[in-house]
């Protein structure tokens, strides 16, 4: 600190009572009386009428500072790490004014500089020395007289101290009005801190503390248990639920230099996931507040929550719809009139279906317009979704708009009801899948159907249809039932500048939200919204940096067509008409009408290879004949503004709305699983034992199945085989006699005979 000019002794004595606590207390009281908040950074305060731009409301702060002593205000300011600068005199309660001074509260304490007269030649002011001692005593942030609003806040402060310092701390006392923590290493270390509730001040106050550890940190902390670890890693697990115990263990060691066990981290992870799940359930109950927050932060947007009352008069969730004002406004003004419709099943946490409407931007990339969560993909839900989409996008009767979808249940009838004049195209991918299921042995279905869908004119369509008929009549009949005019380019209406025969846009959108679909309701909706917002910002920057006249999509298409355009032979006619021959086929190109008899130019909005070939031969700029829907200017207009950010749950989880109850798990389509046992026995093989699974192993022969080694059948052995019988031989009886064969031995021995016995009977 720079040395200050010396001031007179009388002036110094007058400054001593005010230069630290009182002066700072008046400054903070002035701000608090006008704003009810504490300052959070170094801000200069002048007269009472001065506005204070940055401040915060501490959790549990008192309604006013009336009745608090300057020392108590000093402690509260230090606790919230405020910084105060006083530039002009402030009147005290006694009527005297405080000279101009500056008081700075750092995280370690108070350090004040007092301006004196220039005639002072003292190097340091005594007040500065006193404040340095205060700062030195507050190194550990736990000091006598420190205030807390409750015991939980005090414990959190001790845990923060233990993590930052790396010391081993354990809780010594836990009572209703008093808490104590001490050193966790067994020995002579006297570190401790004691805090109790102070009735006069209605706050918890640190009454005694021993600031320094006399032990050496051992890399462990007995306060670092599973509940504490769970709270520390809840934010990480919200973002990444697959954050595993080993990663938690390594993170604790890297950041805080403390050791934790794998079991602690595993228990903490499971506990954190349970807390997050409970938190998500509470958020789901406030889904009405979430919808209001969307409309508040994004004015003009549509967010609708529909519920159904149950038998106990609770509001049970039925369906949710959202369409942001920014996306629909930019889509109407700068995108092609194309909308892809599709539904995808939700995973794990939420059971149901997500319906989505996706547009195409100037670069032919996805442009999400609206999405909804329903219980099942039914005709009623599709009708409800199309009614809201029709009102938001101002589709009227659908004239001039193109809808692309699969043949979802109830979707076709809903489109015919709400948008009868819209061009409804079917996705060829789903048609091919259905045909392959019906004709599994026909391998040529896929290439033949794709060629049929890619036919740009009716002549080409008939040729490809005849190929299908020649291949297989049954396949041809099935194709005709699928209404080819609904998915072949030869029958598309002109003006949309879209040649898509599949619903790849919605498939891409569903793939981009795969992880989001596995989350709970509100986190899923928030993830989809943030992805849409981030996508708009990313493409905004990309379009701004693009230098071409048209988008990257057009450049890629023209680069492919130039290969064939260079091979064209062109013969001119009058009024901008050309005859172009390519691979032996001739087509007529009209530059004024921007048409070609092949049909590709007028459908896609981008010159075909025939028109491109004529432009090359007669020195015309191909970009002059590309549709304006693909221009870079419109691409930039697509993403000129993005969805506005939203506030967190603390702003919309209020008691202003009725809570919503989660619906019962919907019955999903498909074959239902049953636990019914089979009433018939399985047909077993010839060589398989009929009672093989019911045989119990025993030491006896009862229950065993014998098998013949000659014929292989069961029920008999080789000795009794009738198919391959064995010759029976008689067993002969022989005797060995000592003197005469007619004599009968006196004894018969079944064991080894004795040496005195001369006769033995042998059985063969």
Order of alpha helices (4+ residues) and beta strands (2+ residues): alpha-alpha-beta-beta-beta-alpha-beta-beta-beta-alpha-beta-alpha-beta-beta-beta-beta-alpha-alpha-alpha-alpha-alpha-beta-beta-alpha-beta-beta-beta-alpha-beta-alpha-beta-alpha-alpha-alpha-alpha-alpha-alpha-alpha-beta-beta-beta-beta-alpha-alpha-alpha-alpha-beta-beta-beta
